[in-house]
Amino acid sequence: MVMHAHAYPNIEIPTPSQIAAVALDNEPDENGEQSMILSMGPQHPSTHGVLRLAVELNGENVVQLAPDVGFLHTGIEKTIETKTYTKSIVLTDRMDYLAPMSNNMVYVAAIEKLMKQDVPERAQTLRVLLLEITRINSHLVWLGTHALDLAAMSVFFYAMREREYILDIFEMLTGARMMTSYFRVGGLAWDIPADFIPTVEDFLTHFLPKVDEYEDLLTNNLLWKQRTLGVGVVNAADAIALGLSGANLRASGVDWDLRKTMPYSGYETYQFDVPVGQNGDIYDRYRCRVQEMRESVKIARQAIERLKQMHGQPYITDNRKVAPPPKSEITYSMESLIHHFKLWTEGFRPPRGSAYMAIESPRGEIGCYVVSDGTPQPWRVHFRAPSFINLQALPHIAKGKLMADLVALIASIDPVLGEVDR
């Protein structure tokens, strides 16, 4: 179990109001030195979204800081409670907007767990493929912006170049480049086009050598190593206490990946390695995510080989009380027509109860807790957003570091503020 930070008294996380109190009572110490309170963000480009940091500085050194969030609050969780389960899927894309299919997946998987709804094997395999492509997509944005924050501008252009291929794949499949809303309870929204598999294969073949190029530019670059090695260290005990997950946790030497430890969608049948660091610094977090992209290619290729053997198999459940019947069936079946009408005017009704489901998103453990009261609308939906949890490590790792390091520290955590604020 992940422990809360207050279980470790050596970890102190100040609030913005505590930082503001310093400004009100900011007198020089016995050496005549006086700290300065700086508001970094929410418009600052290097906070990776509308994040405000209240920072106390002594010269160029960070004395303490507090994240101030909520500027992108959209009320997604409460809005979901006013819509049917299916109509709420489009809202999940808008949380972690760099990994929309991960958001779709955890939401529909929680409902499937609540309803004990089976998913066809082909749909599960397609989900794995799309989740790994989504992981690559997200990591490319992280890598490009992280490098840009530390003045490695070329990497940003190269990462965005490869990401365009992925967005083209999403557009081919769903008609949308970012907010795909493709997953459904019981499977997927529609079948893949004929040229989908060849296009993904071409991308994977093209992409893997590009990862080597990124590393040629950064991994042994002296300036990159000076800015990242030994900076922002989180040991394994503190990482667990802070509730970190994903690459932020594994970089500290904790081998924990839900695809291995709590597998879903058949991940236990795929061969892949989980990159684990040793030092828990910015450099190890960078190495873990870069290696994860290679492992995602490995998983995606296995999924493609399986899909080639599953041609013609269903992409969604045949439970007509959950998934709408095909249009061809409606033309001759009155029962199918009734199911279609009921699903789109009213929605399906899960049994009373609750379920929690967690998956490994690009940022770590994203969880969804769904409570049903037996009506077509969920009574309560709450997401465990990894960006929100991981962000609380920032005050711990930034204390005593230079202001110049703060930009690199934020990027290494890889937060998405749409997911933080929801």
C-alpha positions in Angstrom: 0.0 0.0 0.0 1.2 3.5 -0.7 1.6 5.6 2.4 0.7 9.2 2.8 3.5 11.8 3.2 2.5 12.6 6.7 3.6 9.1 7.7 7.2 10.5 7.4 7.7 13.5 9.6 10.8 14.5 7.6 8.7 15.4 4.6 7.1 18.9 4.9 4.8 20.2 2.2 3.9 23.9 2.9 0.7 25.5 1.6 0.5 28.7 -0.4 -1.0 30.5 2.6 2.1 29.5 4.7 4.4 31.0 2.0 2.2 34.1 1.9 2.6 34.4 5.7 6.4 34.6 5.2 5.9 37.7 3.0 3.9 39.4 5.7 6.6 38.8 8.4 9.7 39.0 6.3 12.4 40.6 8.4 16.2 40.3 7.8 17.9 37.7 9.9 21.0 38.2 12.2 23.2 38.2 9.1 21.1 40.9 7.4 19.8 38.4 4.8 16.2 38.6 3.8 14.2 36.1 1.7 12.1 37.0 -1.3 8.6 35.6 -2.2 8.2 35.0 -5.9 5.0 33.9 -7.7 6.0 31.7 -10.6 3.1 31.1 -12.9 0.3 30.4 -13.6 1.2 32.0 -17.0 4.8 30.9 -16.9 5.5 28.6 -19.9 7.9 26.3 -18.0 5.3 25.3 -15.4 3.8 23.0 -18.1 0.3 24.4 -17.7 -1.6 26.8 -15.5 0.4 25.9 -12.4 1.4 28.6 -9.9 4.2 28.1 -7.5 4.6 30.3 -4.4 8.4 30.3 -4.0 10.5 31.6 -1.1 14.0 32.4 -2.3 17.2 33.2 -0.5 19.2 34.7 -3.4 19.1 32.0 -6.1 18.3 29.2 -3.6 14.8 27.8 -3.0 14.0 27.9 0.7 10.5 26.4 0.3 7.7 26.4 -2.2 4.0 25.5 -2.5 2.1 24.5 -5.6 -1.1 26.5 -6.0 -3.5 24.6 -8.3 -7.1 25.0 -9.5 -6.7 27.5 -12.3 -7.9 24.9 -14.8 -10.7 23.5 -12.8 -13.4 22.2 -15.1 -15.7 20.2 -12.8 -15.4 17.1 -14.9 -16.2 14.7 -12.1 -19.4 16.5 -11.1 -20.4 16.9 -14.7 -20.1 13.1 -15.3 -22.7 12.6 -12.6 -25.3 14.5 -14.7 -24.7 12.4 -17.9 -25.2 8.8 -18.8 -22.2 6.5 -18.5 -21.5 6.5 -22.3 -22.0 10.2 -22.8 -19.4 10.9 -20.1 -16.6 9.3 -22.0 -15.9 12.5 -23.9 -15.2 14.3 -20.7 -12.4 11.9 -19.6 -10.3 12.9 -22.7 -10.1 16.4 -21.3 -8.3 15.5 -18.1 -4.9 14.2 -19.2 -5.1 15.6 -22.7 -1.8 14.1 -23.6 -3.1 10.6 -22.9 -6.8 10.6 -23.6 -7.1 6.9 -24.3 -5.6 6.1 -20.9 -8.4 8.2 -19.4 -11.0 6.4 -21.5 -9.6 3.1 -20.5 -9.7 3.5 -16.8 -13.2 4.9 -16.8 -14.8 2.2 -19.0 -12.7 -0.5 -17.2 -14.2 0.6 -13.8 -17.7 0.4 -15.2 -17.0 -3.0 -16.7 -15.7 -4.2 -13.3 -18.8 -2.8 -11.7 -21.1 -4.6 -14.2 -18.9 -7.7 -14.5 -19.0 -7.1 -18.2 -16.7 -9.2 -20.4 -14.7 -7.6 -23.3 -13.9 -9.5 -26.5 -10.2 -10.6 -26.8 -9.7 -8.6 -30.0 -11.0 -5.4 -28.3 -8.6 -6.0 -25.4 -5.7 -6.4 -27.8 -6.6 -3.2 -29.7 -6.8 -1.4 -26.3 -3.3 -2.6 -25.4 -2.0 -1.4 -28.8 -3.7 2.0 -28.5 -2.6 2.5 -24.9 1.1 1.9 -25.8 0.9 4.3 -28.8 -0.7 6.8 -26.4 2.2 6.3 -24.0 4.7 7.0 -26.7 2.7 10.1 -27.7 2.7 11.4 -24.2 6.4 10.7 -23.6 7.3 12.5 -26.8 5.6 15.7 -25.6 7.4 15.3 -22.2 10.8 14.7 -23.8 10.5 17.6 -26.2 9.3 20.1 -23.6 11.8 18.8 -20.9 14.6 19.3 -23.4 13.4 22.7 -24.4 13.3 23.8 -20.7 17.0 23.0 -20.5 17.8 24.8 -23.8 18.0 21.6 -26.0 15.8 23.1 -28.7 16.5 20.5 -31.5 15.0 17.6 -29.5 11.7 19.4 -29.2 11.3 19.7 -33.0 12.3 16.0 -33.5 9.9 14.8 -30.8 7.0 16.8 -32.3 7.9 15.5 -35.7 7.3 11.9 -34.6 4.3 12.8 -32.6 2.6 14.1 -35.8 2.7 10.5 -37.1 0.8 9.3 -34.0 -1.8 12.1 -34.3 -2.3 11.1 -37.9 -3.0 7.5 -36.7 -5.5 8.7 -34.1 -7.2 10.9 -36.8 -7.4 7.9 -39.2 -9.0 5.8 -36.5 -11.3 8.2 -34.7 -11.6 11.4 -36.8 -9.9 13.4 -34.0 -6.3 14.0 -33.4 -6.4 14.5 -29.6 -9.8 14.1 -28.0 -10.5 10.6 -29.4 -13.3 9.3 -27.2 -12.8 5.9 -28.8 -13.2 3.4 -25.9 -16.6 2.1 -25.0 -18.0 0.0 -22.1 -17.6 -3.6 -23.5 -15.1 -2.7 -26.2 -14.5 0.0 -28.7 -16.6 2.5 -30.6 -16.1 1.0 -34.1 -13.8 -1.3 -36.0 -10.4 -0.3 -37.2 -10.0 0.7 -40.9 -8.2 -1.6 -43.3 -5.0 0.4 -43.5 -4.7 0.9 -39.7 -2.4 -2.0 -39.0 0.0 -1.3 -41.9 0.2 2.4 -40.9 1.0 1.6 -37.3 3.6 -0.9 -38.4 5.3 1.7 -40.6 5.3 4.1 -37.7 6.9 1.6 -35.3 9.6 0.8 -37.8 10.3 4.5 -38.4 10.1 5.4 -34.7 12.5 3.1 -33.0 15.7 4.5 -34.6 14.6 8.0 -33.7 14.7 7.1 -30.0 18.4 6.4 -30.5 18.8 9.8 -32.1 17.2 11.5 -29.0 19.6 9.7 -26.8 22.6 10.6 -29.0 21.7 14.2 -28.4 21.0 14.0 -24.7 22.1 10.9 -22.7 25.8 11.6 -22.8 25.6 15.3 -23.4 27.8 17.0 -20.7 25.5 20.0 -20.3 22.4 17.7 -20.0 24.1 15.6 -17.4 25.3 18.6 -15.4 21.7 19.8 -15.2 20.1 16.5 -14.3 22.5 14.2 -12.5 22.1 14.3 -8.7 19.4 17.0 -9.0 15.9 16.4 -7.4 16.8 13.2 -5.7 13.9 11.2 -4.2 14.9 8.0 -2.4 12.6 4.9 -2.5 11.2 5.4 1.0 10.2 9.0 0.3 8.9 8.2 -3.1 6.5 5.6 -1.5 5.6 8.0 1.3 4.7 10.8 -1.2 2.5 8.4 -3.2 4.6 8.7 -6.4 3.8 6.4 -9.3 4.9 5.8 -12.8 8.4 6.7 -13.9 8.7 9.1 -10.9 8.5 6.1 -8.6 10.5 3.6 -10.7 13.4 6.1 -11.1 13.8 5.8 -7.3 14.4 2.1 -7.6 10.9 0.9 -6.8 9.8 -1.8 -9.4 6.1 -1.1 -9.5 4.2 -1.0 -12.8 0.5 -1.9 -12.8 0.8 -3.6 -16.1 3.0 -6.2 -14.3 1.8 -6.1 -10.7 -2.0 -5.7 -11.3 -2.3 -6.6 -15.0 -5.4 -5.7 -17.0 -6.4 -6.2 -20.7 -4.2 -9.3 -20.9 -0.9 -7.4 -20.2 0.3 -10.5 -18.3 0.6 -12.3 -21.6 3.0 -9.7 -23.2 6.8 -9.8 -23.0 8.3 -6.5 -21.9 10.6 -5.1 -19.3 9.9 -2.4 -16.7 12.7 0.2 -16.7 13.9 0.9 -13.1 16.4 3.6 -12.0 18.7 3.7 -9.0 19.3 7.3 -7.9 15.8 8.9 -8.2 17.2 12.1 -9.8 16.1 14.0 -12.9 18.5 11.9 -15.0 17.0 8.6 -13.9 13.5 9.8 -14.6 14.6 10.8 -18.1 16.3 7.4 -18.7 13.2 5.5 -17.5 10.8 7.3 -19.7 13.0 7.0 -22.8 13.4 3.3 -22.2 9.6 3.0 -21.7 9.1 4.2 -25.3 11.2 1.3 -26.5 9.3 -1.1 -24.4 6.0 0.3 -25.7 7.2 -0.4 -29.3 7.9 -4.0 -28.2 4.4 -4.4 -26.7 2.7 -2.8 -29.7 4.4 -5.1 -32.1 3.2 -8.2 -30.2 -0.3 -6.8 -30.2 -0.2 -6.3 -34.0 0.9 -9.9 -34.5 -2.1 -11.0 -32.4 -4.5 -8.8 -34.3 -3.5 -10.3 -37.6 -4.8 -13.6 -36.3 -8.1 -12.1 -35.1 -9.4 -10.6 -38.3 -13.2 -10.6 -38.3 -13.5 -11.1 -34.5 -15.8 -8.7 -32.6 -14.5 -5.3 -31.4 -17.3 -4.9 -28.8 -19.5 -7.0 -26.7 -22.7 -8.5 -28.1 -24.6 -7.7 -24.9 -27.4 -5.5 -26.4 -28.2 -4.0 -23.1 -24.7 -2.4 -23.0 -23.6 -1.9 -26.6 -25.9 -0.8 -29.4 -26.7 -3.4 -32.1 -25.3 -2.8 -35.6 -27.4 -0.8 -38.0 -27.9 -3.8 -40.2 -29.5 -5.7 -37.4 -32.0 -2.9 -36.6 -33.5 -3.2 -40.1 -35.1 -6.6 -39.3 -35.1 -6.9 -35.5 -37.7 -5.0 -33.5 -35.9 -6.0 -30.3 -32.6 -4.5 -31.5 -34.4 -1.3 -32.5 -35.8 -1.1 -28.9 -32.3 -1.7 -27.4 -30.8 1.0 -29.7 -33.6 3.5 -28.7 -33.2 2.8 -25.0 -29.4 3.0 -25.0 -29.3 6.4 -26.7 -32.3 8.0 -25.0 -31.8 6.5 -21.5 -28.5 4.5 -21.2 -27.7 1.3 -19.5 -28.2 0.7 -15.8 -25.4 -0.9 -13.8 -26.3 -2.6 -10.6 -26.1 -0.7 -7.3 -22.6 -0.8 -5.9 -19.1 0.6 -6.5 -15.9 -0.3 -8.2 -12.3 1.0 -8.3 -10.0 0.3 -11.3 -6.4 1.5 -11.8 -4.2 1.3 -14.8 -0.6 2.4 -15.7 -1.0 5.7 -17.6 2.1 7.6 -18.9 2.2 9.6 -15.7 1.6 6.7 -13.3 -1.3 5.1 -11.6 -4.6 6.6 -12.8 -7.6 5.2 -10.9 -11.3 5.6 -11.3 -13.9 5.1 -8.5 -17.4 4.7 -9.7 -20.5 4.4 -7.5 -23.8 3.4 -9.0 -27.3 3.8 -7.5 -28.9 1.7 -10.2 -29.8 4.6 -12.5 -28.4 5.4 -16.0 -26.2 8.2 -14.4 -23.4 7.5 -12.0 -24.0 8.6 -8.4 -20.3 9.4 -7.9 -17.2 9.3 -10.0 -13.7 10.2 -8.7 -10.3 9.9 -10.4 -7.0 9.3 -8.8 -5.0 11.6 -10.9 -1.2 10.7 -10.9 -0.2 14.3 -11.9 -2.0 15.6 -8.8 -0.3 13.1 -6.5 3.2 13.4 -8.1 3.1 17.2 -7.9 3.2 17.1 -4.1 6.8 15.8 -4.4 7.9 19.2 -5.9 8.3 21.0 -2.5 10.3 18.1 -1.2 12.8 17.8 -4.1 13.1 21.6 -4.8 14.1 22.6 -1.3 17.7 24.0 -1.2 18.0 23.8 -5.0 18.7 26.7 -7.4 15.9 28.6 -9.0 17.3 27.5 -12.4 16.8 23.8 -11.3 13.2 24.4 -10.5 12.2 24.5 -14.2 14.0 21.1 -14.8 12.3 19.6 -11.7 8.8 20.5 -12.8 9.5 19.0 -16.2 10.9 15.8 -14.7 7.7 15.2 -12.8 5.8 15.5 -16.0 2.5 17.0 -14.7 -0.6 17.7 -16.9 -2.6 20.4 -15.2 -5.9 19.4 -16.8 -5.6 16.2 -14.8 -4.5 18.0 -11.7 -7.4 20.3 -11.6 -10.2 18.3 -13.3 
